[in-house]
Amino acid sequence: MNFDLIIIGSGAAGLAAAMYAGRYKMKTVILEKEFGGETATAGKIENYPGILSIDGYDLVLRMKEHALHYGAEMQEGKAVKLSRDSNLISVETSKGEKYLGKTLILALGAQRRYLGLEREKELTGKGVHYCWTCDGPLFGGKTVAMVGGGDSSVKGVNFLAEYASKIYLIARGKEVVAEPVNFEQMKGLGRKVEIITENEIKEFVGKDKLEKIILKNPYKGSSELKLDGLFVEIGFDPNTELPSQLGIKLDDKGYIEVDNKMRTNVEGVFAAGDATSHFGSFKQDITAAALGAVAATSAYEYSKSH
């Protein structure tokens, strides 16, 4: 299957790129492992221009409809192998399908970080969770904790407050750093939320489900904290496996290095969104979509000149 452009990833960056590519009349396919990326599970979004408030899944669904309207094609399948096939770029999926493209955009996003504790995997889905929009409603009237000291964890606390009766926010640093509007909303929850700083989880306790956690440093005279559920929101790591297969240059943190036109060091290959180092640690839907638009424009210009 031959295309003018192959896009790996169906988050905000990939979908925006597909929409622009479609308007450029490029034959485009989006390969998606999980639709919508992190935006699809982000919960309520209130900082996307022109939309006062929208669920993350609904936002990427609109983006998908926009991309399909301009002729982009979507195919399910995890990209597992990248290579050169003559003058084309070859992408093979876990389903054994092979796609050939004149150009390629990597909109890979980033993968959630885990705590790396013993029994973490065993208790995942049994009290230990990573998607508060997905699993938060399961903890109505329960006591839960959120691990993380950034804006996403604070947004998670605000979301969980609609269900849980008590929430602990556990941060490794000395303070929690979040957008003022989100932090103020959390402060307005009063004693329903307790912030535990300069601390971290040492151990999970529970046979068939999470029952409590052991903290590295005592809190209110005890290292044990009884919980019904725990949510982990400690950031993301980039996907380095696919870019490395083509010799794409990465920065010291594993993010794809791009120039202002989203070009990588490999001809015909571009990158956009959270997989890139372009905006540093500032990663938003609006920036991802903008980078996707730039990447598609650069891919179009490249295909015209080659």
N, C-alpha and C positions, 0 to 999 in steps of 0.2 A: 504494500500500500504506500503510494508516494504522495507527499504533501509539500507545499511550499514552506509550511511552518509546523513544527511539532512543539507543543507546550506540555511540559510535565508539571502537573499541579493544578488544582481547581479551586484555589483560594482566591482572595481578592486580586492578587497580582496576575495569576494565570487567566482568570476570567476577564479582567480588564484588557489584558494583552490580546485575548481571543476576539473581543469585541472590536478593538482597533484593527486587528489583522483582517477581520471580516470586512470592515469598511474599506480596507485597502484591496479588497478582492483577492486576498491570498487564500489558497486552499489550506485550511487549518484544522488540526485535530488536537484536542485536549485529552491527555491521558491522566486519569484520576485513580488514586488508590482509595481515598476517602473524600467524598464530596465536601467542598467548602473549607477545608483546612480548619485551622483553629477558630476562624470567624464563625463557623457553623455552630460552635458550642460556646460562644462567648457570652451568651445571654443578652441582656438589653444593651443596645448601643445608642448613645445619645450625642456623639461627637462627629457623625458623618454629615458633611455639609448638605443642606437641603432636606434632611430628614430629621425631624425633632427627636424621634424615638422609634427604634425598630429592633426586633429580635435578630441576632446575628445570622441565624439560619435563613430568615426571610430576606435579609439583605443579600446574601450570596445567591439565593434563589432568583432574585431580581436580576443580579448580574449574569447569571446563567441564561436566563430568558433573553437578555440583551445580546449576549454573545451568539446564541443560537439563531436569533432573529437575523443576524448578519451573516449567517451561513457556516459558523463554526460547527465542527462535529465533536461529540464527546464519546470517549470509549473508556470502559472500566478496565483497570489492569495496572498493576504495580510495575513501573519501569525497573528492570534489574540489570540491564547491560547496555552500555553506550559504546559505539565504535564508529570508525570511518568506513564507509562502503563506497569506494571510488571518490567522487566529489560530493557524495551525499552523507548525511549523518544517520546512522542506524540506531534505532531504539528497540530493544526486545523486552517483552513483558513477561510476567510470571505465568501468563497463560500460553506462552510459546508463540505469541504473535509478534511480527516484525513490521516496524514502520520506518520508512525512509523519508527524510526531509532535507530540503535545501538549507533550512535554518532550524535552529533549536533554541527555545527559551526554557531555562530552568527556573521554575517558580516553586521550589521544593518546600518552602517554609522551614520550620525547625521542629525538632522532636522534644516532647516534654522531658524534663529532668526528673529523676527518681531520687529518693533519699538514700538508696543503697543499703538499707538495713536488712538484717536477717529476718526472714518470714514476711518481708514486704510483698513479694510476689504471691506468696501463699494466701495472704489476707486481702489481696486486691479484690474488690467487689464484695468483700465480707467485712466491711467497716473501713477499709482504706480505699479512697477514691481520688480521681484526678480530674473529674469533670463535675464541677458543682452545679452547672445548669442541668446536667443530665440526672444526677443522683441526689441533689439537694432536697427535692421534694419528698424523698423517702424518709427524711428525718424530722417530720413534724412533731413538735413537742419534745425533741431529744436534745442531748448535749453533744456538741461537736467541736472540733478544732480545725483551724485553717493554718497551714504552715506556709510562711512566706512573708516578706517584708516590703513588697512593692505594690504598685497600683492594682494589679490583677488580683492579688490576694485580698485587698481591701474591697474591691468590687465583689469578690466572692463572699466576703463576710456580709455585705449589704444584701446580697441575694439570699443567703442562707437565713438571714434574720426574718425573712417572710415565713419560715417554716420552723426552724429550731428554737428551743426555749433558752438555750445558753450557748455562747460561742467563745472559744478561746482563740486568739490570734497569736501564734508563736513565731517570733522573728529572731534570727541569729544576730542581727545587728543591734546597735544601741537605740535605733528609732525606726519607725515605719515611714516610708517615703511614698506618697501617693498624690494624685491630682487633688487639689484643695477641695473641690466639690465632692469628691468621693470620700475623702477623709472626714469632712464635716458631716456628711450623711452618717458615717459610722459613729462619730462622736455623739450624734443625736440619738443613737440607740441606747445610750446610758449604760446601766449596769448589766444589760443583756450581753455585752461584749467585754471581755477582759483581755488586755494586751500583755503578753509575756515577752519581753525583749531580752536580748543577750542570753538566749537559751536555745536548745535544740533537742530533738528526740534521740534518745540513746537506744531504746528498745520498744518493740511492740509486745503486748501481752494479750493472750487470748487463744483458746483452743480451736474452736470452730469459727469464731468471729472475733473482731477486735473488742477487747474489754477495757483495756487501759494502756497508757503509755508511760514509759520511764523517762524522765527528763534528765539532761546532763547536770543541770543545776537545780537545787530545790526551789520550789515555788510555794510560798506561804507555808513553809515548814515541812513540805513533803516533795519527794521526787516523783511520786505517782500521781497520775491524773486520769480519773475514770472518764471514759468517753463511749458514746454510742457510734460515733463516726469521726473520721479524720479525712481532710482534704489537703492535697499537696499542690501548691502553686509556687514553684521555686524557679521558674524560668525554662528556657529551652536550649537545646544544642542543635547546631546545623547538621544537615545530612552531607557527609563528606565522601561517602562511597561512590556515588554516581559521578560527581565532578572529577574525582581522581582518576576515573577510568579514561577520561579524555585528556588528562594532563592539565586541567584547569587550575589556575593559581588560586590558592586560598590564603586568607590572612592567618595570623597566629592563633585565632580562636576557631578557625575552621570555616569561616564565612567566605563566600565567593567574592573575589575582588573584581570590581567593575569600574569602568570609567563613567563619565557623565552621560554617555549614551547607552549605558548598560551592556557594553561590550566586554566580554572576557578576553583572556589572552589567546583564546582559540578562535580562529576565523569561523564565522557563521554561527557561533554559539553566544547566546546572551543570557542574562540572569536578571531576576527581579524579585522584589518582596523581601520577606524575612530571611531568605537564604543568602542575601547579599550584605556587604559591610557598608553600604552606601550612606545610611543615616545613623551608623553606629548602633547604640542600644535603643534608639527611638524607633519603635516598630508599631505602626498603626495601620488600620484599614485604608485610610486615605493615602498614606505614603506608599503602601503596597500597590494600590491601584494605579497611582501616578507612575511608579516605576514600571509597572506592567505596560502602561501606555507608551512610555519611552522605549522600552525594549521592543515592542511590536513595530514601532516606527523605524527603529534602527534595523530590525530584521527585514522590513520592507525595502529600505534603502539599500541594504546589502544585496538582497536578491535581485534588485534592479540593476545593480552595477556589476553583478557576476553572472 
